[in-house]
Structure formats: structure tokens, C-alpha cells
């Protein structure tokens, strides 16, 4: 544990372009399946507000589809029309109220669309298992290969489809600014549409968007260029990558290093290093779900591509997070499920890393009460109740 006068990296500001986060704790996107016609609800206001109150520097809302058919489910978030902006502004204003940076992850499900939610195992929609007003839809993909044998055959995207989706990313970026977001992350991972173009397992095209690695990266890079041009120059743009395919995959860390270099050249500021989402029958092993299991990817990309990275995946202990930063393996720490369990994790981390006034990580209404409690504990640690001064007893009685 650090000493009380320590200045842990986890709580040092993080600046990119014209934006500075108060610390290096990032609330990673967490799909909630609680949206209505793409827009957030009271659920999201409470969910995101709770996480922002906990003290994280950057707070992402969930993966957000750039068009209606780019959702996985009818309950997924989306930002493709101005009617959705007021609901998002409630959320971004709540995050900003607690000095967090509101961030959004823009994506497209591709062939993983037209499903039920995670709680139902992402079962594909059929006319028999869904409401009449929520019929299955035909998903998009680089090649006509279904995600699983149970999925409907996706539509193979032609050049017009590709242009339409790129334009949808641009429009969603514009709407993100109107909705109050200060940071965009493009979701290029987890077997969704962009990742589908990258991996040769899912991209079997013979045109300029397929074939060798350069062809398969073309769609991703065109999206990055278009969004960067549409997004204010003084605000950061991030990219989430599956640094390796899932078990039996083909796309690997060397491919991601090349992609990261190209993304950096197009104005992407950070790669958020994840993995998995597309499986095959090669000898690529499954990525073990052990503490910090993706940190090595973040370190490799940071060193070999010369771009900032986020480490994510089973990072739950403050000392572990601090060590990752201290060893130069990543620039920020992204967390999801651990923050669901403990939204005040940043305050716990501050205390465990030796920040004396750790309670100041939390809003003043909380911090005031917690500081009083600490003062009382300190008094009793120093002397018994019968040795307290009248002034000290009055203080104790007043709280």
C-alpha cells in the first residue's frame, strides 16, 4: 500500500487534445438492454449517475448503434435521430454534474443483429419468439455468413451499403456532440461489423474491402477518417479493438499493431484493448479470463504502435491497476463489472493507495459525512472517550 503522501498515477489527470479527465479510471461501456427506440430511460439516468457519483474520470454510456438495424436487440441503445438527443442530454448532464467526462461508444452489430438480449442468450429473433411489432430483420455483413447456424443469413454489403453505414457513423458522431458527449470510441471489436470486416474468417470478399489485410482494414480506416473529420479537433477519438480473434481465430496481435498505427495516422488517440468475438478452427487458443488478461495487448500496442492504450479485463484491485500504469503498460484503466458491484470503487482505490483525503473522490454531500467519520475514528484511536476534550465531545455529538 502506498504511503499517505503518495500521488498514485491512477488519480493523476489524463489529458488528450483539449480534454482533461480528473483521473485515469474509465467506466467501460456496459450494455443494459433497457433502451426504448434506441433512447436511454430512467434506468440509464440512475445507472450512469450512480457510476459518475463514484468518482471515475471518464464515464461511457453503453455501446450505441449508429442506425436501427445496427442494434443487436430492440432494447439496445442507439443514436441515429435527433428525437433521441433530449434523453441522452439528461444522462450527459448527470455525468458532468459529478465532474466526469461523458463518453459514448458508437458501433454496429452487423451479422450479430436481430437477437434477444444477453439475459436470453442472444437467441436470434423469429416470428414465433417475438412480438408482432418487433419482427426479425436482415442483418448486414461483409460476407453472407451467419453468426451461428441459428441466425438468418445476413445481407452481403455492397458499395452503397458501405457508404450508408459510414455516413451513419458520421451522423451519429454529429448527434453525439449535440447530446453532450465529449469523447467518442468507435467499437471495432467483439465480432461486430467492423471486426467482421477485419477478420478473414468473416470477410471473404474479393473486392477492395476484402482479400489481404490492407483490404480488410479499409472499412475500419474509412470510418475512422470520416468520424475524425466530423468530430471536433479538440476532442479525443478512441477505438476499441479485439486485439485477437476468439478461440480458433486468425486476426492476431501483430495485425492489431498494424491497424493501430494506421488509426493513429488518421487521428485516433487511444486504443481500448479487448479481445474475442469471432471463432474458427485454427490453433489460436482461448484467451484465459484471469486478472488483467488483456493487459499484455495494451502494452504491446502502446510500445509498438506508439499510441495511448486502455487496459481492461478483470482488473479489480487498486494495487493491480496502479502497477499497470506505473509499469507503462497502459495509460488508463477501464472497468465494467467491478463497478456494477461497487460503484464507489474509485473512493476505495484512493483509500487503499494512500490518498489521505480519499473521501474527496466522492461528491461533497458524501465526502463531508465520511470525513467526519474518519475524524471521529482518529480521535478514538488516539485516546479513550474519557480523555476527550469538551470541544472534541461537542464535535462528536454534533454529527
C-alpha positions in Angstrom: 0.0 0.0 0.0 1.3 3.5 -0.8 2.1 6.0 1.9 -0.3 8.8 2.8 1.7 11.4 0.9 1.7 9.2 -2.3 0.5 10.6 -5.6 -0.8 7.4 -7.3 -0.9 7.5 -11.1 -4.4 6.2 -11.1 -5.5 9.6 -9.7 -3.4 11.8 -11.8 -5.2 13.8 -14.6 -5.2 12.4 -18.1 -5.2 14.9 -21.0 -5.8 14.3 -24.7 -6.3 17.1 -27.1 -8.3 19.7 -25.3 -9.9 17.4 -22.8 -8.6 16.5 -19.3 -10.1 13.7 -17.1 -9.7 14.1 -13.4 -8.2 10.6 -13.0 -7.4 7.5 -15.1 -10.4 5.4 -14.1 -12.7 4.7 -17.0 -16.2 3.3 -16.8 -16.3 0.9 -19.7 -19.4 0.6 -21.9 -21.9 -1.9 -20.4 -25.0 -2.9 -22.5 -28.1 -2.7 -20.4 -30.9 -3.7 -22.8 -33.2 -1.1 -21.3 -33.5 1.4 -24.1 -36.7 2.4 -25.9 -36.4 3.0 -29.6 -32.6 3.5 -29.0 -33.0 6.2 -26.4 -32.0 5.9 -22.7 -34.6 5.8 -20.0 -34.7 6.5 -16.2 -32.8 3.2 -15.8 -29.8 4.8 -17.6 -30.0 8.0 -15.7 -29.8 6.2 -12.4 -27.2 3.7 -13.7 -24.9 6.2 -15.2 -25.5 8.8 -12.4 -24.5 6.2 -9.8 -21.3 5.4 -11.7 -20.4 9.0 -12.2 -21.0 9.8 -8.5 -18.5 7.1 -7.7 -15.7 9.3 -8.9 -14.5 7.9 -12.3 -12.8 10.4 -14.6 -14.4 9.1 -17.9 -17.9 7.6 -18.0 -19.0 5.7 -21.1 -22.7 5.0 -21.8 -23.2 1.6 -23.4 -22.4 0.6 -26.9 -24.6 2.8 -29.1 -25.8 1.8 -32.6 -25.4 4.3 -35.4 -28.6 3.0 -37.1 -31.6 1.0 -36.1 -30.5 -2.2 -37.9 -27.1 -1.8 -36.3 -28.5 -2.8 -32.9 -28.2 -6.3 -31.5 -31.7 -6.2 -30.0 -34.7 -3.9 -30.0 -33.7 -2.9 -26.4 -30.2 -1.8 -27.4 -29.0 1.8 -27.3 -28.8 3.9 -30.5 -28.2 7.4 -31.6 -29.3 7.9 -35.2 -32.0 10.7 -35.0 -32.4 14.0 -33.2 -35.5 12.8 -31.3 -33.1 10.7 -29.1 -31.0 13.7 -28.1 -33.1 15.0 -25.1 -32.9 11.7 -23.3 -29.2 11.5 -23.8 -28.7 15.0 -22.6 -30.2 14.1 -19.3 -27.5 11.4 -18.9 -24.6 13.5 -20.1 -25.6 16.4 -17.8 -25.8 14.0 -14.9 -22.3 12.7 -15.6 -20.9 16.2 -16.0 -22.5 17.3 -12.7 -20.1 14.9 -10.9 -17.1 16.1 -12.9 -17.0 13.1 -15.1 -16.4 13.2 -18.9 -19.4 11.9 -20.8 -18.3 9.4 -23.4 -20.1 7.3 -26.0 -19.1 4.1 -27.8 -20.5 4.1 -31.4 -20.9 0.7 -33.1 -22.8 -1.5 -35.5 -23.7 -5.1 -34.8 -23.5 -6.4 -38.3 -24.4 -10.1 -38.5 -24.9 -10.2 -34.7 -28.1 -8.2 -35.0 -31.7 -9.3 -34.8 -31.5 -11.1 -31.4 -33.0 -11.2 -28.0 -30.9 -9.7 -25.1 -28.0 -11.2 -23.2 -30.4 -12.4 -20.5 -31.9 -14.6 -23.1 -28.6 -15.8 -24.5 -28.8 -13.6 -27.6 -31.3 -16.0 -29.2 -32.0 -15.0 -32.8 -35.4 -13.4 -33.3 -38.0 -15.4 -35.2 -41.7 -14.6 -35.9 -42.6 -17.2 -33.3 -40.5 -15.9 -30.4 -41.0 -12.2 -30.5 -43.8 -9.6 -30.6 -45.6 -8.8 -33.9 -44.3 -5.2 -33.7 -40.7 -6.4 -33.3 -40.1 -8.7 -36.2 -36.7 -10.1 -37.1 -34.6 -8.0 -39.5 -32.0 -8.8 -42.1 -28.6 -8.0 -40.7 -25.6 -6.7 -42.6 -22.2 -8.4 -43.0 -19.1 -8.2 -45.2 -19.9 -11.7 -46.5 -23.1 -13.8 -46.4 -22.0 -15.9 -43.4 -24.4 -16.2 -40.4 -23.0 -15.6 -36.9 -24.3 -19.1 -35.8 -26.3 -21.8 -37.7 -29.4 -20.4 -35.9 -29.0 -16.9 -37.3 -30.6 -15.8 -40.5 -28.3 -15.3 -43.5 -27.1 -11.7 -43.4 -27.1 -9.4 -46.4 -23.7 -9.1 -48.0 -22.9 -5.3 -48.1 -22.4 -3.7 -51.5 -20.6 -0.4 -52.0 -23.8 1.6 -51.4 -24.4 -0.3 -48.1 -20.8 0.5 -47.1 -21.2 4.2 -47.9 -24.5 4.3 -46.0 -23.0 2.8 -42.8 -20.0 5.1 -42.9 -22.4 8.0 -43.3 -24.4 6.7 -40.3 -21.2 6.8 -38.2 -20.7 10.4 -39.2 -24.2 11.4 -38.4 -24.1 9.6 -35.1 -20.9 11.4 -34.2 -22.6 14.7 -35.0 -25.6 13.8 -32.9 -23.2 12.7 -30.1 -21.9 16.3 -29.9 -25.4 17.7 -29.7 -26.2 15.2 -27.0 -23.4 16.5 -24.8 -20.7 13.8 -25.2 -17.0 14.9 -25.1 -15.4 11.7 -26.2 -16.2 9.1 -28.8 -15.0 5.5 -29.0 -15.6 3.5 -32.2 -16.4 -0.1 -31.5 -14.2 -2.2 -33.8 -14.2 -5.3 -31.6 -16.2 -8.3 -30.3 -17.3 -9.7 -33.6 -19.4 -6.7 -34.6 -19.5 -5.3 -38.0 -16.1 -3.6 -38.1 -14.4 -6.6 -36.7 -16.3 -8.7 -39.2 -14.5 -6.8 -42.0 -11.1 -7.2 -40.3 -11.1 -11.0 -39.7 -10.6 -13.3 -42.7 -12.9 -15.7 -41.1 -15.9 -13.4 -41.6 -14.6 -11.3 -44.6 -14.4 -13.4 -47.8 -14.8 -10.5 -50.2 -12.9 -10.3 -53.4 -13.3 -6.5 -53.9 -11.3 -3.6 -52.4 -12.8 -4.2 -49.0 -11.6 -7.8 -48.7 -8.7 -10.0 -49.6 -5.4 -9.1 -47.9 -5.1 -7.3 -44.6 -5.0 -3.8 -46.2 -8.3 -4.6 -48.0 -9.9 -5.9 -44.9 -8.8 -2.8 -42.9 -10.2 -0.4 -45.5 -13.7 -0.2 -44.0 -12.4 0.4 -40.5 -10.0 3.1 -41.6 -12.6 4.9 -43.7 -14.9 5.0 -40.7 -12.0 6.4 -38.5 -11.2 9.0 -41.1 -14.9 10.1 -41.6 -15.6 10.3 -37.8 -12.4 12.1 -37.1 -13.3 14.7 -39.8 -16.8 15.1 -38.3 -15.7 15.2 -34.6 -14.2 18.4 -33.2 -10.5 18.6 -33.4 -10.1 19.5 -29.7 -11.9 16.3 -28.6 -10.4 12.8 -28.4 -11.4 9.8 -30.6 -10.8 6.3 -29.2 -11.0 2.9 -30.8 -12.0 -0.4 -29.2 -10.1 -3.4 -30.7 -10.3 -7.1 -30.4 -6.6 -7.5 -30.4 -7.0 -11.2 -31.2 -10.0 -13.1 -32.6 -11.6 -15.6 -30.2 -10.6 -19.3 -30.0 -9.7 -20.7 -33.3 -9.4 -17.2 -34.9 -7.0 -15.7 -37.4 -6.7 -11.9 -36.6 -3.9 -11.6 -34.1 -1.9 -9.0 -32.1 0.5 -8.3 -34.9 -2.5 -7.4 -37.1 -3.8 -5.1 -34.4 -0.4 -3.3 -34.1 -0.5 -2.5 -37.8 -4.2 -1.4 -37.5 -3.3 0.8 -34.5 -0.5 2.5 -36.4 -2.9 3.3 -39.3 -5.6 4.5 -36.9 -3.1 6.8 -35.2 -2.2 8.2 -38.6 -5.8 9.1 -39.1 -6.3 10.9 -35.8 -7.3 8.2 -33.4 -5.9 9.0 -29.9 -6.2 5.7 -27.9 -6.8 2.0 -28.5 -9.0 0.3 -25.9 -7.6 -3.2 -25.9 -10.1 -6.1 -25.7 -10.3 -9.5 -27.4 -12.5 -12.2 -28.8 -15.8 -12.2 -30.7 -15.0 -14.3 -33.8 -14.2 -18.0 -33.6 -12.8 -20.5 -36.1 -10.9 -23.8 -36.3 -7.3 -22.7 -36.2 -4.9 -23.3 -33.3 -5.4 -19.9 -31.8 -6.1 -20.6 -28.1 -8.9 -19.2 -26.0 -7.9 -16.1 -24.0 -7.9 -17.0 -20.3 -10.1 -14.9 -18.1 -7.6 -14.2 -15.4 -6.8 -10.8 -13.7 -5.5 -8.4 -16.2 -5.7 -11.0 -19.0 -5.7 -8.3 -21.8 -3.0 -6.0 -20.3 -0.3 -7.6 -22.5 -2.2 -6.4 -25.6 -2.3 -2.9 -24.2 1.4 -2.9 -23.5 2.3 -4.3 -26.9 0.2 -1.8 -28.8 1.4 1.1 -26.7 5.0 0.2 -27.3 4.9 -1.0 -30.9 2.3 1.4 -32.3 3.2 4.4 -30.3 -0.4 5.2 -29.3 -2.1 5.5 -25.9 -4.0 2.4 -24.7 -6.6 1.4 -22.2 -6.2 -1.8 -20.2 -9.5 -3.6 -19.5 -10.5 -7.1 -18.2 -10.6 -8.5 -14.7 -8.7 -5.5 -13.2 -10.4 -5.3 -9.8 -7.8 -4.4 -7.2 -6.4 -0.9 -6.8 -2.8 -2.0 -6.4 -3.1 -4.0 -9.7 -4.4 -1.0 -11.5 -1.7 1.2 -10.2 1.0 -1.3 -11.1 -0.2 -1.5 -14.7 0.1 2.3 -15.0 3.4 2.5 -13.2 5.0 -0.1 -15.4 3.9 1.8 -18.5 1.6 -0.9 -19.8 -1.4 1.3 -20.4 -2.5 5.0 -19.9 -5.9 4.4 -18.4 -7.8 1.6 -16.7 -11.2 0.7 -17.9 -13.6 -1.3 -15.7 -17.1 -2.6 -16.0 -18.5 -5.5 -13.9 -16.5 -4.5 -10.8 -18.1 -1.0 -10.9 -21.5 -2.7 -11.2 -20.7 -4.4 -7.9 -19.1 -1.4 -6.3 -19.8 2.0 -7.9 -17.7 3.7 -5.3 -14.6 1.7 -6.3 -12.7 4.9 -7.0 -13.0 6.0 -3.4 -11.9 2.6 -2.2 -8.9 2.7 -4.5 -8.0 6.2 -3.3 -8.0 5.0 0.3 -6.1 1.8 -0.4 -3.5 3.7 -2.5 -2.8 6.0 0.4 -4.6 9.3 -0.6 -5.1 11.0 2.8 -8.4 12.8 1.9 -9.7 9.9 -0.1 -13.3 10.8 0.6 -12.9 13.8 -1.7 -13.2 11.5 -4.7 -16.9 11.4 -3.9 -19.4 14.3 -4.1 -19.3 16.9 -1.3 -22.5 15.6 0.3 -20.9 12.2 0.8 -17.4 13.4 1.4 -18.4 15.7 4.3 -20.0 12.8 6.2 -17.2 10.4 5.5 -14.6 12.9 6.6 -16.4 13.4 9.9 -16.5 9.7 10.5 -12.7 9.5 9.8 -12.1 12.3 12.3 -14.1 10.5 15.0 -12.2 7.3 14.3 -8.9 9.2 14.6 -9.9 10.7 17.9 -10.8 7.4 19.4 -7.6 5.8 18.0 -5.6 8.4 19.9 -7.3 8.4 23.2 -10.2 6.8 25.1 -13.6 8.6 25.4 -12.9 9.8 29.0 -9.8 11.6 27.8 -11.5 13.6 25.0 -11.7 17.3 25.5 -15.1 19.1 25.8 -14.6 20.5 22.3 -14.0 17.1 20.9 -17.0 15.6 22.7 -19.1 18.5 21.3 -17.9 17.8 17.8 -18.8 14.1 18.1 -22.2 14.9 19.5 -22.9 17.3 16.6 -22.5 14.7 13.8 
